[in-house]
Structure formats: C-alpha cells, structure tokens
Amino acid sequence: MKVIFSSFVEDFLYDLVEILYEKNYFGFYDDADSYISGLVHDIISSISNKLKKPAPTYFNRYGKNMSYAVFKKNDNTQWYVFFNCDDNIYYIRYIGNKHTCAQYLD
C-alpha cells in the first residue's frame, strides 16, 4: 500500500498547523505540529482498513469518483479524508472536518 498526498492537501496541512496554533487550539506550536503529524500518520497507517464511503458529488471539485473515510482524533474532532484508490495506491485529494464539510455528507 502507498499513500500520496496531493500538493493541495500538503499545503492545507502545513497551513493548518499555523492556524491551530494561532487560534489557540494548542498552546505550543510543537503540539499543533504533533497533532497534524499524528493525523498524517493515522491516514498512512490505517486508511486501507477504514470503512470507505462514496464521496458526494459536491466534492468532485477535488477529484472524480472519490471515496472518503473518517478519522476521529478526539471527542470533538473528526477528519474526513477524500481519496481515490487504484492498485492499492491511495491518492489523498481533500481533508476536512465537521466545520468544513460535514454538512455535505449523508
């Protein structure tokens, strides 16, 4: 299995570390960075075992015929990871949470 993150997702995750720290979700920059590193590790290590659902057409702006899986990081936060998979290669195209995309999911 191989996991590839699109440049869009890589930029998002890099910016997310800054946002989480600046908005005081984490008191230390290193904690925000560790949180995102943990999310990336969870995606890489377990996406192949997650329950996958077809992504609604709203998300076609990020890629066609995608699936998504849910990654729960704590009691308050779930991350939705949208991807294409072919020959056991997962191409991550979009990541969102309940604030950014849950309203578009079934």
Backbone bond lengths (Angstrom), bond angles and torsions (degrees), N, CA, C in turn:
res aa  C-N    CA-C-N  psi(-1)  N-CA   C-N-CA  omega(-1)  CA-C   N-CA-C  phi
1 M - - - 1.443 - - 1.526 109.04 -
2 K 1.327 114.48 141.03 1.454 120.96 177.76 1.530 108.18 -133.74
3 V 1.329 116.15 141.30 1.465 121.74 178.84 1.523 107.87 -121.33
4 I 1.331 115.27 127.51 1.463 121.93 179.11 1.529 108.04 -122.58
5 F 1.312 116.31 130.73 1.456 121.76 177.32 1.523 109.07 -98.74
6 S 1.332 116.65 132.32 1.466 119.55 176.67 1.524 108.95 -64.81
7 S 1.309 116.57 159.86 1.467 120.06 178.28 1.528 110.34 -62.80
8 F 1.335 117.00 -32.83 1.464 121.24 176.88 1.530 109.98 -60.17
9 V 1.319 117.04 -45.95 1.467 121.92 -179.36 1.523 110.55 -68.64
10 E 1.310 117.59 -41.49 1.461 120.24 177.85 1.525 110.92 -58.97
11 D 1.332 116.82 -44.72 1.469 120.94 178.11 1.525 110.81 -63.12
12 F 1.328 116.53 -42.37 1.463 121.43 179.17 1.528 110.82 -59.33
13 L 1.321 116.78 -47.31 1.466 120.41 -178.25 1.522 111.56 -65.64
14 Y 1.301 116.84 -39.32 1.469 120.85 177.24 1.532 109.79 -61.65
15 D 1.336 116.37 -46.77 1.462 120.70 178.98 1.522 111.87 -66.84
16 L 1.321 116.76 -33.32 1.458 120.99 -178.03 1.524 111.82 -63.39
17 V 1.295 117.43 -35.58 1.469 119.95 176.19 1.530 108.97 -57.74
18 E 1.324 116.45 -47.57 1.463 121.41 179.61 1.527 111.46 -61.53
19 I 1.307 116.53 -45.29 1.464 121.46 -178.10 1.529 110.96 -62.78
20 L 1.318 116.67 -46.70 1.468 120.25 -179.10 1.523 111.54 -60.60
21 Y 1.314 115.91 -37.57 1.458 119.59 178.98 1.531 111.05 -74.22
22 E 1.324 117.56 -47.58 1.464 121.20 -177.01 1.528 112.88 -64.69
23 K 1.328 117.24 -32.13 1.472 120.60 179.29 1.525 112.15 -89.82
24 N 1.329 115.76 11.43 1.464 123.03 175.08 1.528 114.74 62.36
25 Y 1.336 116.76 28.63 1.454 118.65 169.94 1.523 109.69 -71.14
26 F 1.336 114.82 -26.48 1.456 122.12 175.66 1.519 108.10 -132.39
27 G 1.328 116.42 137.63 1.456 120.61 -177.78 1.515 113.90 -76.35
28 F 1.330 116.05 -21.29 1.456 120.63 -178.97 1.522 109.04 -126.68
29 Y 1.312 114.84 141.59 1.460 120.53 179.63 1.527 110.88 -58.27
30 D 1.318 116.81 -42.14 1.467 120.83 -179.00 1.528 111.79 -60.81
31 D 1.330 117.69 -32.69 1.462 120.64 178.33 1.531 110.80 -68.69
32 A 1.328 116.53 -41.37 1.472 120.49 176.78 1.520 110.07 -63.21
33 D 1.328 116.04 -42.34 1.454 120.83 179.06 1.530 110.85 -64.03
34 S 1.320 117.61 -41.34 1.467 121.67 178.40 1.529 111.36 -64.78
35 Y 1.327 116.43 -37.97 1.466 121.04 178.52 1.519 110.41 -60.64
36 I 1.331 116.77 -47.97 1.462 120.88 -179.70 1.526 110.52 -68.78
37 S 1.309 117.15 -39.46 1.474 119.85 176.16 1.527 110.58 -60.25
38 G 1.322 116.42 -38.94 1.460 120.92 177.08 1.514 112.28 -64.74
39 L 1.328 116.38 -40.14 1.468 120.55 177.26 1.522 109.83 -62.19
40 V 1.314 116.83 -46.27 1.461 121.00 179.43 1.527 109.67 -61.49
41 H 1.320 117.36 -43.98 1.466 120.91 178.17 1.533 111.02 -59.96
42 D 1.344 116.52 -43.93 1.469 120.40 178.94 1.527 110.88 -60.49
43 I 1.321 116.36 -42.39 1.464 120.24 -179.92 1.526 109.84 -62.76
44 I 1.313 116.25 -50.07 1.462 120.52 -177.09 1.526 111.49 -63.11
45 S 1.313 116.79 -40.85 1.467 119.59 -173.74 1.524 114.48 -83.38
46 S 1.337 118.11 -20.89 1.468 116.42 -172.46 1.527 115.93 -132.90
47 I 1.322 119.26 2.88 1.464 118.53 -176.62 1.533 111.87 -60.81
48 S 1.307 117.12 -33.44 1.465 119.06 -178.32 1.531 112.28 -68.62
49 N 1.328 117.51 -20.03 1.463 121.63 -179.02 1.521 113.81 -98.49
50 K 1.317 116.99 -6.00 1.464 121.24 -176.28 1.523 111.32 -78.69
51 L 1.337 114.74 151.43 1.449 120.87 171.16 1.528 107.85 -66.07
52 K 1.317 116.48 127.37 1.454 121.48 -177.79 1.520 109.67 -109.15
53 K 1.318 115.55 138.70 1.458 121.62 177.04 1.515 108.28 -124.40
54 P 1.337 117.20 151.10 1.464 118.84 176.46 1.531 109.86 -68.07
55 A 1.318 115.73 136.05 1.464 120.37 179.45 1.529 109.60 -74.57
56 P 1.332 117.48 137.07 1.463 120.34 175.72 1.533 111.03 -61.07
57 T 1.315 116.19 156.48 1.465 121.17 -176.94 1.526 112.46 -60.65
58 Y 1.319 118.17 -21.94 1.468 120.64 176.86 1.533 111.11 -53.18
59 F 1.314 117.17 -33.51 1.456 121.99 -174.86 1.534 113.30 -87.73
60 N 1.326 117.80 4.50 1.462 120.95 177.66 1.524 112.21 -61.15
61 R 1.314 117.94 -18.40 1.466 120.55 177.28 1.529 111.40 -63.24
62 Y 1.326 116.64 -18.96 1.465 121.13 179.82 1.525 112.48 -101.34
63 G 1.312 116.65 -14.33 1.457 121.73 179.75 1.522 109.97 159.09
64 K 1.278 116.38 152.20 1.470 122.19 -178.63 1.522 110.68 -89.52
65 N 1.326 114.80 153.06 1.469 122.28 174.27 1.527 113.50 53.02
66 M 1.321 115.60 43.13 1.460 119.58 180.00 1.523 111.55 -87.57
67 S 1.298 113.53 163.83 1.459 123.23 169.69 1.521 106.61 -119.43
68 Y 1.323 115.11 168.93 1.463 118.27 173.18 1.520 109.95 -141.08
69 A 1.316 114.28 156.55 1.461 122.31 176.85 1.523 107.36 -134.01
70 V 1.321 115.48 154.86 1.461 121.61 -177.76 1.523 109.33 -105.74
71 F 1.338 114.95 134.44 1.461 122.26 176.78 1.520 107.69 -122.41
72 K 1.323 115.98 113.03 1.457 121.02 -179.35 1.524 108.70 -91.97
73 K 1.331 116.30 119.35 1.463 121.05 -178.40 1.524 112.45 -94.80
74 N 1.317 117.23 -29.53 1.465 121.46 176.97 1.522 107.89 -162.53
75 D 1.316 117.17 -174.10 1.467 120.16 -177.30 1.523 112.91 -65.28
76 N 1.320 117.80 -21.42 1.461 120.83 -175.79 1.524 114.74 -104.18
77 T 1.313 118.02 -14.68 1.455 119.25 -170.60 1.513 112.98 -131.55
78 Q 1.317 114.39 126.16 1.459 122.45 170.85 1.519 107.12 -119.62
79 W 1.318 116.14 138.13 1.455 122.09 176.18 1.521 108.57 -108.47
80 Y 1.313 115.70 136.15 1.456 122.75 178.75 1.522 106.91 -106.24
81 V 1.321 115.98 120.97 1.457 121.79 -175.52 1.529 107.92 -111.88
82 F 1.327 115.54 119.25 1.463 123.00 -176.91 1.526 108.94 -103.46
83 F 1.327 115.10 135.19 1.463 118.55 -171.88 1.523 111.56 -156.75
84 N 1.314 113.95 164.33 1.457 123.18 166.48 1.520 106.19 -111.78
85 C 1.314 115.85 148.16 1.456 119.60 177.45 1.524 108.66 -133.98
86 D 1.326 114.99 130.31 1.452 121.06 177.57 1.522 107.92 -146.25
87 D 1.310 116.60 128.77 1.466 121.84 179.71 1.527 111.97 52.37
88 N 1.333 115.84 41.40 1.464 122.05 177.23 1.535 113.51 65.00
89 I 1.332 115.93 23.68 1.459 122.56 172.18 1.517 106.82 -111.45
90 Y 1.319 116.02 120.68 1.463 122.35 -179.25 1.519 108.60 -100.56
91 Y 1.325 115.16 121.39 1.462 120.56 179.37 1.532 107.60 -108.00
92 I 1.324 116.56 107.11 1.462 122.20 -175.93 1.524 108.39 -80.76
93 R 1.337 116.06 121.34 1.460 121.10 -174.42 1.527 114.50 -108.70
94 Y 1.345 116.24 -25.19 1.467 119.03 -177.33 1.522 108.18 -158.56
95 I 1.331 115.55 144.68 1.459 121.78 173.81 1.523 107.38 -133.51
96 G 1.314 115.88 132.31 1.461 120.29 177.53 1.515 109.74 -143.92
97 N 1.325 115.84 174.82 1.462 120.27 177.42 1.522 109.51 -128.83
98 K 1.312 116.31 -170.32 1.468 119.44 -175.21 1.525 112.04 -62.34
99 H 1.315 117.39 -24.56 1.463 120.70 -179.26 1.529 111.96 -80.22
100 T 1.312 117.61 -27.21 1.455 120.16 -173.25 1.514 114.53 -104.85
101 C 1.332 118.44 -23.14 1.457 116.76 -175.18 1.515 116.27 -145.39
102 A 1.308 119.25 -9.73 1.473 120.40 -175.25 1.531 112.40 -59.22
103 Q 1.317 117.27 -31.15 1.466 120.14 -178.32 1.528 112.29 -66.61
104 Y 1.327 118.41 -16.34 1.463 122.53 -179.78 1.514 112.84 -97.06
105 L 1.322 116.45 -2.34 1.463 121.08 -178.80 1.523 110.03 -96.48
106 D 1.324 114.86 157.52 1.488 120.21 179.45 1.499 111.28 -72.09
